Amino acid sequence: TPEQRAEMKAHPHESADILGPLERIHPGITRMVSSHHECWDGSGYPEGLEAEEIPLGARLIAVADVFDALTQPRSYRGPMAPEEVLRRIHEGAGTQFDPAVVRLLDRPEIRAYWKEIARGGCLEEQSAGEEDGGSGGKVDGVTAAAPAPRGSRAGDEG
C-alpha cells in the first residue's frame, strides 16, 4: 500500500537518527546510512543523488542490503540463491548500483565471502525459527524466488 511504501522509505532517515550519536567518532556515518537507497542513475531516495554524489559507504551498503534482503527468507517467500542475487545485482550496475562496486563481486575470493554470508544468515534464521517453534529458513537447496517484474529493482520489497 502507499502507506507501507512511505513507512519503508522513512527507514534510511530513522536509521541515521539512531546512529547520530556516533557521528562525532565516525564522521559521515549518518549521511552514508541515510543515502543507501540512492541509485547510481539518480532515481533513488530520499535525495535523488546520483553517481559520485552518493557517499561510497552508501554505495557499498546498497549492494549489501539488497544481497541480504534477497538471500534471506521472508514470511512470503524463501531465500533466493546467492548466484541469482549476484546476477540481479550485476543487472543493476550503472542504474541502481555503482558499477565499480559491482565489479568487485567478480573477484572469486569476494564472491566466496558473499556466499558464506548468505549461508550464515540462513543458518541464523533457521536457529531463530527453531527457538520459536517455526521451521526457519532453508539452508541446503535454497529456494529461488520468482523473477522480479520488469521495471522493478533488485531488493524492492521493503
HELIX and SHEET records of a PDB file:
HELIX    1   1 PRO A    2  LEU A   19  1                                  18    
HELIX    2   2 GLY A   20  LEU A   22  5                                   3    
HELIX    3   3 ILE A   29  SER A   34  1                                   6    
HELIX    4   4 ALA A   51  GLU A   53  5                                   3    
HELIX    5   5 LEU A   56  THR A   71  1                                  16    
HELIX    6   6 PRO A   82  GLU A   91  1                                  10    
HELIX    7   7 PRO A   99  LEU A  104  1                                   6    
HELIX    8   8 PRO A  108  GLU A  131  1                                  24    
END                                                                             
